[in-house]
Amino acid sequence: MKQAQAATTLIALKGIHKSYNLGLPSQTEVLHGIDLQVARGEFVALMGPSGSGKSTLLNILGLLEPMTTGSYQLQGEEMRGLDDAGLTLRRRQTLGFVFQFHHLLPAFTALENVTLPAMMINGQVSAQQLQHARDLLADVGLAGAEHKRPAELSGGMQQRVAIARAVVLNPPLVLADEPTGNLDQAASSDVFALLRRLHAERGISFLVVTHDAHLAARCDRLLELVDGKLHSDTVTVN
Amino acid sequence: MGKRLGFEWLVALRFLREGRMQTLLIIVGVAAGVAVVAYISALIGGLQASTLTKTLGAQGHITLRSPQDVVQSARLAEPGVMALTETQPRAQRLRSVVNWQLLLPVLEAMPEISDVSPMVSGSGLALRGEAQQSIALLGVELDRYDRIVGLRSKVVAGVARLAPGEGIVGRELADDLGVRVGDRFSLQTGAVTESVRVTALVDLGVRDLNRRTVIVPLRAAQNLLGLPGGVTNLDIKLHDVWTAQKLAEDLRARYPYKVESWQENNAQLVSALNAQSVSTGIIRSVVMIVVVLGIASVLVVSVVQKGREIGILRAMGTTRAQILRVFLLQGAVVGVLGSALGILIAVGLIAAFTYFVKGADGQPLFNITLPWDTGLKVALLASVCGVLAAIAPARRAAAMDPAQAIRL
């Protein structure tokens, strides 16, 4: 049972504390003992007021920031204590990121942005990978926009490219920090629908930070973070 | 290598293209530095070569003579006794190099030596009508002497020939004596006077030399100067002029002659050339340092500007080493492009100098060229400097915290 559970557990956080300015008079603890498990295939929303520690928790989950104390197991492997090279490798293999402001590379076309992860690993993009990227752009509704640069795309389109980039290598987990925060209501709804569709079709787990209660209600599970503590963890009924 | 660095090349070139103005600024900066270094190298090299050619054009690289007469005390001072001496320097008379006929083939067999020319030299008077000029008389074997100083190439009138009774005269001396090719004048040395027919006028490159040089057959000079069968000096030409000093030291160690290299005979010139070389080296170094600092400062700004993109790439799984290589490649690219442009500019500057700066005779002052190996060395140095300049910015980029960088 435990083995089966372990096989389905993607993220296991235990006693996560995060403090800044350690040892200084201005030392501040932002996360106070977070315990959390996320299984494979879950679509989780993370909500909380500003300053509650959402971004910090997301950065720790994304291996972009170290925790001060605690245990973080990703796919059963302990992440605490890994050096930068080890963390980078895990990010590459396991995680995709979608940011609030798309964060596409402006000097690259939409297609090039999507193929960058493959290029980064292999030094080149195979014909198969190129076609896969084209198909993915078409899948997110951007067929014909492959050769446009981010500046030539609308906000919604840019975010779709960012989502395509995040899922192109089929990572087990995608972390999305306010993916609709910069979009209007209609575009937000479309982008969120896209995330749900990709989740359903590809089995990718999503952890989405959002302020939008309506969008959070469309997730499978809602985590609420208040003052650096997990206030609630509820399964939503859709 | 190309495949392994494919990602780094792509990102580096795109970053450079994205910041077009910055990239252009660095490339132009590198080009200006390379152009200055290459142009100065060619200019100073040409100037020094021209100076050396003019200096060595009228003399051998090594001159071998009989040792000077010295005054020696008839009695050595006793131990513990301080002797105060005053000596009258000995008047130096014309003396032949002992056994020069045996020495000549020995010298010619040395691998460093390309040619040897025996010479009798002394002073005399050139007389024609009322004109009377003090001259330096050189008695030579024409073919050998020509191989040392290239005399035939300096003929400005007539044909260089030294049969008995014939002579070659400096251009200004011919004017002073009022002679042309084919005319005669008298040469007087002490008690001997001989008539000489002018076969050629020469320009030795220095007006003073032209004003007092008369070249006659070796035998004629031996007769005029009272040195039958003798020579006052052997002029030696080397394959590499810069081996003269060392070879002169070797010859001094081996033979009881007075041996002087061209450097010893032109010590002030050598000092000036060395000072010039040192100054040029300092200028080149300073220019390259400025180029490096310029590249580094612009790339540092680029790293700050690209902070968010670096953070995104790191979040996606780009390693620190990959980020480092991206910026090092940028340094290499601007170094190479700037070098290529700089060499082109230097070639243009050299062509402009050659075209616009001319001597009184309408010819370029001296020959300036940029040897291909010098150009290549300067270009390679600048390219390496581009990479070196990129190290600090690259390390800064690689050390960026991705979480913080994304928030920029």
Interface residues (C-beta under 8 A of the other chain):
Chain A: N59 G62 L64 E65 D84 A85 T88 L89 R91 R92 Q93 L95 F97 F99 H103 L105 P106 A107 F108 L116 P117 M119 M120 I121 N122 G123 Q124 R165
Chain B: K3 R4 L5 G6 F7 L10 R14 F15 R17 E18 R308 E309 I312 L313 R314 A315 M316 G317 T318 T319 R320 Q322 D401 P402 A403 I406
